[in-house]
Amino acid sequence: MLETQDLATGLLFVPLAIAITYQDVRYRRIPNKLVLITLLGGLALNTMFAGWRGLSASLLGAGIAFTLMFVLHVFGTMGAGDVKLFAAIGAVLGSSMILPTVLVVALTGGLLAVFKMVYSRRVTTTMFGVLQFFYGLLPGQRVPRFEVPEDRSYTLPYGVAICGGSLISFLIFRA
């Protein structure tokens, strides 16, 4: 049976995740208003249900989530909106849920990327870029910074993977 906190979190998070996913697919932008509502809602819910402990878990979750995604942003593989979105989701889910959620989001994003790569008929080009990236991680090499293609049909709106993976993680590990 769902706890009251999980029910309240689901009632906040599910509609926001759907709206954010729609905006990211349709306009390739994640609105700051929706991210801010998610962040403040997560902070408020966790504080309301767990007091100072909930607030600290929420803030720590936002900080860890932001840091993990910001590293990917530095390499050019993640947009700033995705970084802010995952930080807000970290505030909703709390610090104990961040690492499992990152794993589920990565798996969801990887699966969506494979489908997108095959659908766009860019398997060779994409795999060459992946090989370049991993080669750049070797000692003495530089990690290449990838430019976003002009044709956005070749890119994946990662907000879909973040929202979808986070909802899956929430349902598996919390609800």
N, C-alpha and C positions, 0 to 999 in steps of 0.2 A: 504494500500500500504506500502511496506517495505521502511524504511528509509535507507539512504546510509550507516549509521553506522551498522545497523542490517544486511544489505546485506553483507557488508565487514566482519562482525563478523561471519556470517554463512559460507561464503566462506573460512574463515580460520578454523573455528571450526569443521565443518562437516567432511572434509577429515581427519583431525587429529584424531577426535573421532573414525572414522572407522578404521584407522590404529592402534590406541592404543587398541581398542577392539579386533582386529585380533591378535595382539601381545600377549595380555593377555590371550586370549582363547588358542592360539596355543602353546605359550612358557611359559605361566604363569609368565611372566615378563612384566613390563611396562618400555620401554626404556627411559632412562633419556634424550636422545636427543629429543624425541618427546615431553616430558614434558617441556623441556627447550624452544622448539620452541613455544609451546602453551603459556607458561608464557610470553616470550618476545613478541610474537604476540599480546597477550591481553594487555600488557602494552603499546605497540606501537599504537595499534588501539585506545584505550581509550584516550591516550595522543593526538593523531592526531585529533580526533574528538571533544574532550572536554577540551583540554589544561591541565593546572595544576589540575583542578577539576577532570578530567578524570583519570589522573595519580594517584591522591590520592584515588579516588574510587577504582581503580584497585588494588593498593597496600593494601588498607584496606580489599578489598574482598579476596585477597590472604591470608592475615593474619588471617582473621576470619575463612576462609575455612580450613586453615592449623590447627588452634587451635581446631576446632570442630572434625576433623578427628584424630588429634594427641591424643586426649582423648581416642578415640576408639582403637588406636594403643597401648596405654599404657596397656589396658586390654587384648591385644592380639587378638582382633577381627578384626583388620585391618592391612594390610601390609604397609610397609614404602612407597612403590611405589604408593599405593592408596592415602596415605596422600599427597605426592608430587603432584600427578595428580589432586586432588581436589583443592589444593592451586593454581595450574596453571589455573584451570577452574574458580576459584574465581577471578583471574586476568582478565580473558576474560569477565566474566559476570558482574563484579563490585560488590561493597558491598551491594547495594540494592537488588540484586538477590540471595544472598547466602542463606538466611533462606528459601525462597520458594524452592530453588533448593535442599537444604538438605532434605526437606520434600519429594519432588518428588523422589530423589535418594533413600531415605529410603523405600518409597513405592515400587519403582521398584526393589530394592534389596530384599525386603521381598517377593515380588511375585516370583522373580526368585529363591529365597531360598526354598520357598514352593514347587515349581516345581522340583527343584533339590533333595530335601529331599524325595519326593514321588518317583521320578524316581530311586533314589539310594536305595530305600527301607530301609531308616534309620529314619523313623518317630519317633520311640520310643527312640532311642539313642539321636537324636537331641533334642527332647522335654525334655528329662531328663537334657541335658546340659543347655537348656534355663531356666529350673526350678532352677538349681543350680546357675546360674548367678543371677537371680532375688532374690533368697534366700540370696545370698551374699551381696545384696544391703541393706538388713535390718540392723538396728542399732546393733552393736556388732558382726557382721559377717564379714567375709573376702570374697571379690569377687574372685572367682577362676580364675586362669590364664590358658587358654586352650592352649594345644599344637596342632600344625598343624599336622593332620594325615599324615603318610608316603604316603599313597595312595591318590594322589591328585584328584582322581576321586570323592572323597567325599566332596571336597571343591568347593566353588563358586568363579570364578575369578571376584572379585568385581569391577574391572575396567569396566566390561560390564555394571553393574548397574550404576556406576558413569557416564560413557559416555552417556549411554542411557537415564538415568534420567535427566542429564544436558541438553541434546538435547531436550527432551520433555519440560523441564522447559523453555528453551530458546524459543521454538516455542509457548508455551502457554502465557508466560508473556512478551516477548519482540517483537517477530516477528508478 
